[in-house]
């Protein structure tokens, strides 16, 4: 029953994706009006789904080595995926056979794993024409969505800063805008909470109580111990609570932060993420944790920290340009040195009069030169 339900859910997801693809091509709206606060999350999720579908199709139609016997039994021995050969049938006797096929030598025949009859071994490569046809449709859809997002993002005040930050293209900038513009509260702490970025406290007795900061010493319901956790779906299930979290926003912020942890290590936000990661690992090892466990915990702590930081920076930029910014809120200043909005392309930012309004605010009110701060990080 569980497998049947899972298949039905996957079928529904694929049908929804196809509907969205058709919608993107059929819509006659202008690029400026196609993306708005109401549908930006759906547009972003569709873009992510298309990228996942590209990866899935690429893996499914990867070159492979397989056997075929007279009775029609086909057994896949190796699948070439993500630049690495993966053994599907885990038997050492097939390794030499596969090696011979990949090197262009005659492997002869082997016994069919199903019936024992002599089976031919061959290298199978899918039709490149068919794969390119599928990929061209997906890429065209993705490019159309990117054009929609770019037209929307370039009209938003946050683009004044984001355009000079490597890694903050239209899609990633739209993720920040989605959290800010769909929030009912203007407080950055509430935005963190809604996106699942702020830690919460739950009752160790699993009575169903939970709280955001500041945390009490004991559960007010049953007097049990208080446990500080991240508001994930798994934690909610374990402790029998229901967090006020939009998990779609959490997913988008994870995608943004993880990009800098994995791909953008030479970008300014990637540099400070690596510095934070190093401190968290050292802290974990000092407390007696195994190095691997400390690294895993550090990764989780760092991506949430970076997401909170970038969200606060985006909100600060918007309010400075609108003339309503009152300075960093207490939750931001509570944890030591304040990090201002950063940029990678310092030279272009320095010549932009709109960006100079942001730089001037930090020079005047906080005595911070954000361009110099960014340069120092990259040295």
Number of C-alpha atoms within 10 A of each C-alpha: 6 7 8 9 10 11 12 12 12 12 12 12 13 14 12 13 18 14 11 17 21 12 11 18 12 9 10 9 10 10 16 16 10 18 22 16 14 11 11 21 21 13 22 21 15 20 23 16 16 19 14 12 16 16 13 12 13 15 14 14 18 17 18 22 22 20 22 21 21 12 11 10 14 17 18 16 21 22 20 16 16 11 6 8 12 14 17 14 13 11 9 9 9 14 14 11 20 22 14 14 17 15 9 10 11 12 17 13 16 18 14 21 16 11 12 10 16 16 23 17 25 21 14 15 11 12 10 10 9 11 14 12 10 13 17 12 12 18 15 13 20 20 13 17 22 18 16 23 25 20 17 21 25 17 11 13 19 22 24 22 22 24 20 19 20 17 22 19 17 20 23 21 24 26 22 23 24 21 23 23 16 14 16 10 12 11 13 21 20 16 24 24 21 22 27 27 26 19 18 20 23 28 24 19 16 18 16 16 19 25 16 17 13 8 16 12 12 16 23 13 11 14 13 16 16 21 17 16 13 18 27 16 14 10 15 18 11 9 18 17 18 15 19 11 18 13 16 16 22 23 14 24 27 19 16 22 24 21 17 24 21 10 11 17 15 15 21 22 26 22 17 20 23 18 12 18 24 16 13 21 22 15 14 20 15 12 10 9 15 12 14 12 13 20 19 15 16 20 21 15 17 24 24 22 18 24 23 23 18 19 20 23 20 20 22 23 24 21 16 19 17 10 9 10 14 10 15 16 13 10 10 17 12 9 8 7 8 13 15 21 23 23 24 22 17 16 11 12 20 13 10 11 11 14 18 16 15 20 21 16 19 18 13 10 10 13 10 17 15 21 20 12 15 21 15 10 14 12 5
